[in-house]
């Protein structure tokens, strides 16, 4: 043992030193970013370190590769159809429990307690549905906006991914034909976010999915922030 | 901005969120067996994964095989993606594990190789002067362990947050910070040793 007493409590300076690379790439969460910004105002050492990191990043971040995705993908394709060793089928059919041989299908044995539970559940659901229906009738002004036909999701409500080979003119035609407008994109996977009037959403999705140049068309479900 | 202390190019949160939504939707289709969705995802990730694996493994001939092994897992296990992380974090995590497994076959050092690192400082001056700063840095980083290389690559080139890197590498957040800190210290030592050559 060296006899030194190691301190596991980091000083603000040490914490900031550790966080600088992620301050530089812009991914720090608010509290961390505030800590770094405040410290940098008074610490010339950390400011100098940040300059060094910036130079490092700009030198390092160049990419010299020009990889050929198509050739590699062609070599992968035959493996996609091979079954994985020891794996179950990709889409296993839902297992239906075997019926009791002595009973017709509609007379599957249900325990008495389950019958009571199902009946109670039905009553509760019916009551809840009735309550919701009544509250809807009592607040007709809530539906006034959608009745005007204005899209409720001006920020986008449909995700579309086009085939990489689809020309820009074709993409524009497909979007127009579906009654949408592009509000975001393209992403790296050639995805776009469209805004479509809520009332037309189902028809727009069907129209988009029927286009050969469309890989994917789904209602937008932005995952919750972590 | 005062003091010139603004962070680097912050990712546009709105755009990132939408890109995440697009990739999540694509992966859902992959889980349903949609080959076209898979190939779209493959093409989108191929350049990023190639760069990551090339820097991580330092064996260009092995990159495509590991990349395809990783994407085969994406194809087969897409239905196990639970949405707890971003699609990109999940895919990079698979690629990272595949790369480490391959590196074990190559008997690659898993810890920082001090001797190899120090020995590079004794290289011939003329050769050092002919090379560019970026190439030198890449070489120095290439002499670190795979874990240190991965942290540097995922931060500086791919722009991941340290929490995402911890998810990809399946290690504690503090480990990510410590690996980065040690890697920087060694690079700083290298830069100060070679300051005259690099200026």
Interface residues (C-beta under 8 A of the other chain):
Chain A: X17 X18 X19 X21 X22 X23 X24 X25 X26 X27 X28 X29 X33 X37 X40 X41 X47 X50 X52 X53 X54 X56 X57 X59 X60 X61 X62 X63 X65 X67 X69 X72 X73 X75 X76 X79 X80 X84 X87 X90 X91 X156 X159 X161 X163 X164 X184 X185 X187 X188 X189 X190 X191 X193 X215 X216 X218 X220 X221 X222 X223 X225 X226
Chain B: X2 X3 X4 X5 X7 X8 X9 X10 X11 X14 X15 X17 X18 X19 X20 X21 X22 X23 X24 X25 X26 X28 X29 X32 X33 X34 X35 X36 X37 X38 X39 X40 X41 X42 X43 X44 X46 X47 X50 X51 X54 X64 X67 X68 X71 X72 X75 X76 X83 X85 X132 X133 X134 X137 X138 X141 X152 X155 X156 X157 X159 X160 X161 X162 X164 X177 X178 X180 X181 X184 X187 X188 X191
